[in-house]
Amino acid sequence: MKKLIFRPPALGVPALERETFGEAVAQSTPAMAGIFAWGMVTAMAMLKAGLTVGQTLAMTFIVYAGSAQLAALPLIIANASVWVVFATALVVNLRFVIFAAAMGPHLSHLPWYKRLWHGYLNGDLTMALFSQRFAPHTQPEPLGKEGYVAGINYMNWCAWQSGSVLGILLASQIPQSWGIAFAGTLALLAVLIPLTMNAAALAGVIVAVGLAVATVQWPYRLGLLFAVLGGMLAAMAVDLFAARRKAGGAGA
């Protein structure tokens, strides 16, 4: 089957930038389910903590940093000083200063407003993929970098904000008694299901779920540890069986 490659319309954008944009979209797509899920859980946490819908929307669209949002939340609930909240968010986000220092030389050819825009959109995924795609010695070579960073940033932003908005809508539908733990379970399911892509992973999930349910009454949540170990062993056993079967078939 021919691989599908997304390319934005020309609109005066150089072909190489459009090509790297599509490349970035394809490479970042597998991570979008997780980003969407955590955006949803973060929004639910903010609403359940007492923020209004307007405050939650403002925080997710303006702050746009899940770790800072979650770190600031307990301080807001405790009526901490705005400067304490600001300083906490600043410390949590200090890594973005490092990201900017690493990526800045690659994008120094762009006008200031474009660098400012991509600075707002920058995220952990952007840094991870960009640093793999463009090595430090390519800093003097600007071609293709704007398209690549835009592809990751727009995907990341859309997944996070759509998850956050959905979380805001769902938060009012989930009974208070279910709490955030239920939302966290939904988020983990959204991350887990796409990762269950082969027989070994499926066996691990089935065994782990069965053991977790069977040992739910164990003290200190030891059943979870037992379920994780059981799931890992089951996945390893299925993987080993498949490898031996493949080796036997090749040797026949």
C-alpha positions in Angstrom: 0.0 0.0 0.0 1.3 3.4 -0.9 2.2 5.5 2.1 0.0 8.6 2.6 2.0 11.9 2.9 0.3 15.1 3.9 1.4 18.2 2.0 -0.1 21.6 2.6 -1.2 23.8 -0.4 1.5 25.9 -2.0 0.2 29.4 -1.1 3.7 30.8 -2.0 5.4 28.4 0.4 8.6 26.9 -1.0 8.4 23.2 -2.0 11.1 22.1 0.5 9.2 23.7 3.4 6.0 22.0 2.4 7.8 18.7 2.1 9.4 19.0 5.6 6.0 20.1 7.0 4.4 16.9 5.8 7.4 14.9 7.1 6.9 16.5 10.5 3.2 15.8 10.5 3.8 12.1 9.7 6.5 11.7 12.4 4.5 13.4 15.1 1.2 11.7 14.5 1.8 8.6 16.6 2.3 10.8 19.7 -1.0 12.8 19.3 -3.2 10.3 21.1 -1.2 10.7 24.3 -1.0 14.5 24.0 -4.8 14.7 23.3 -5.5 12.5 26.4 -3.3 14.5 28.8 -4.8 17.7 27.5 -8.2 16.3 28.3 -7.2 15.2 31.8 -5.5 18.5 32.6 -8.6 20.4 31.7 -10.8 18.2 33.8 -8.4 18.6 36.7 -8.6 22.4 36.5 -12.4 22.4 36.3 -12.8 19.9 39.2 -10.4 21.9 41.3 -12.8 24.9 41.1 -11.7 27.0 38.1 -14.5 28.3 35.9 -14.8 27.4 32.3 -13.5 30.8 31.2 -10.5 30.5 33.5 -9.8 27.0 32.3 -10.0 28.0 28.6 -7.8 31.0 29.2 -5.2 28.9 31.0 -5.0 26.2 28.4 -4.9 28.7 25.5 -2.5 31.3 27.0 -0.3 29.2 29.3 -0.3 26.1 27.0 2.0 24.1 29.2 0.6 21.0 30.9 3.3 20.6 33.5 3.0 24.3 34.5 -0.8 24.1 34.6 -0.7 21.1 36.9 2.0 22.6 39.1 0.2 25.8 39.5 -3.2 24.2 40.2 -2.7 23.3 43.9 -1.2 26.7 44.6 -4.3 28.4 43.1 -6.6 26.2 45.2 -4.6 27.1 48.3 -5.0 30.8 47.4 -1.2 31.3 47.1 0.2 34.6 46.0 0.1 35.2 42.3 3.9 35.7 42.4 4.3 32.2 43.9 2.2 30.7 41.2 4.1 32.7 38.6 7.5 31.6 40.0 6.4 28.0 40.2 5.3 28.0 36.6 8.5 29.7 35.5 10.7 27.2 37.2 8.7 24.3 35.8 9.1 25.8 32.3 12.8 26.6 32.5 13.5 23.7 30.2 12.0 25.7 27.4 14.8 28.2 27.8 17.2 25.4 27.0 15.0 24.3 24.1 15.0 27.8 22.7 18.8 28.1 23.1 19.3 24.8 21.2 16.8 25.6 18.4 17.2 29.3 18.1 20.4 29.2 15.9 18.5 26.9 13.4 15.6 29.5 13.1 17.6 32.7 13.4 16.9 33.5 9.7 13.2 34.0 10.4 11.7 37.4 11.3 11.2 38.0 15.0 7.4 37.6 15.0 7.7 34.1 13.5 10.3 33.1 16.1 8.0 34.5 18.8 5.1 32.5 17.4 7.0 29.2 17.2 8.4 30.0 20.7 4.8 30.0 22.0 4.0 26.8 20.2 7.2 25.0 21.2 6.9 21.8 23.2 8.8 18.8 24.4 7.8 16.8 21.3 9.1 19.6 19.0 12.5 19.6 20.7 12.8 15.8 20.6 11.9 15.4 16.9 13.7 18.6 15.7 17.0 17.7 17.4 16.8 14.2 15.8 16.0 15.6 12.3 18.6 18.5 12.3 22.0 18.0 13.9 23.8 21.0 15.5 26.3 21.2 12.5 23.3 22.0 10.2 22.7 25.4 11.9 23.9 27.5 8.9 21.5 25.6 6.6 18.0 27.2 7.0 16.1 25.4 4.3 13.3 23.1 5.4 13.5 24.0 9.1 10.5 26.4 9.3 8.2 23.8 7.6 9.4 21.0 9.9 9.0 22.9 13.1 5.6 24.3 12.0 4.4 20.7 11.2 5.2 19.5 14.7 4.0 22.6 16.5 0.6 22.8 14.8 -0.1 19.1 15.3 1.0 19.4 19.0 -1.1 22.5 19.6 -4.2 21.1 17.9 -4.1 17.8 19.8 -3.6 19.5 23.2 -6.2 22.2 22.7 -8.8 19.9 21.2 -8.2 17.5 24.1 -8.5 20.3 26.6 -11.8 21.6 25.1 -13.2 18.1 25.1 -12.1 17.7 28.7 -14.0 20.9 29.6 -17.1 19.6 27.9 -16.9 16.2 29.5 -16.0 17.4 33.0 -19.6 18.6 33.5 -21.0 15.3 32.4 -18.9 13.1 34.7 -20.4 12.6 38.2 -18.4 14.3 41.0 -18.1 10.9 42.8 -16.1 9.5 39.9 -13.4 12.0 40.4 -10.3 12.7 38.2 -9.2 9.1 38.6 -11.9 8.1 36.1 -10.8 10.7 33.7 -7.2 9.5 34.1 -8.4 6.0 33.3 -10.0 7.2 30.1 -6.8 9.0 29.1 -4.6 6.0 29.7 -7.0 3.9 27.6 -6.6 6.4 24.8 -2.8 6.0 25.1 -2.8 2.2 25.6 -5.1 1.1 22.8 -3.0 2.4 19.9 0.1 0.8 21.5 -1.5 -2.7 21.5 -0.4 -3.4 18.0 0.8 -7.1 18.2 0.0 -10.4 19.8 2.7 -10.0 22.6 1.3 -6.6 23.6 -2.3 -7.9 23.5 -1.4 -10.9 25.7 0.4 -8.6 28.2 -2.6 -6.3 28.4 -5.1 -9.2 28.9 -3.0 -11.0 31.5 -2.3 -7.7 33.4 -5.9 -6.7 33.4 -7.0 -10.1 34.6 -4.5 -10.2 37.4 -5.3 -6.6 38.5 -9.0 -7.4 38.8 -8.3 -10.7 40.6 -6.0 -9.1 43.1 -7.9 -5.9 43.7 -8.3 -6.7 47.4 -4.6 -7.2 48.1 -3.2 -4.7 50.6 -1.0 -1.7 49.6 -2.1 -2.1 46.0 0.4 -4.9 45.6 -1.9 -6.5 43.1 -1.0 -3.8 40.6 2.7 -4.7 40.9 1.8 -8.4 40.5 -0.3 -7.6 37.5 2.4 -5.5 35.8 5.0 -8.3 36.3 2.5 -10.9 35.1 1.7 -8.9 32.0 5.4 -8.4 31.2 6.1 -12.1 31.6 3.1 -13.0 29.4 4.2 -10.6 26.7 7.8 -11.9 26.8 6.6 -15.5 26.6 4.4 -14.7 23.5 7.2 -12.8 21.9 9.7 -15.7 22.5 7.2 -18.2 21.2 6.7 -16.2 18.0 10.4 -15.8 17.5 11.1 -19.5 17.9 8.2 -20.3 15.6 9.6 -17.9 13.0 13.1 -19.4 13.4 11.7 -22.9 13.0 9.8 -21.9 9.9 12.9 -20.3 8.4 15.0 -23.4 9.1 12.4 -25.9 7.7 
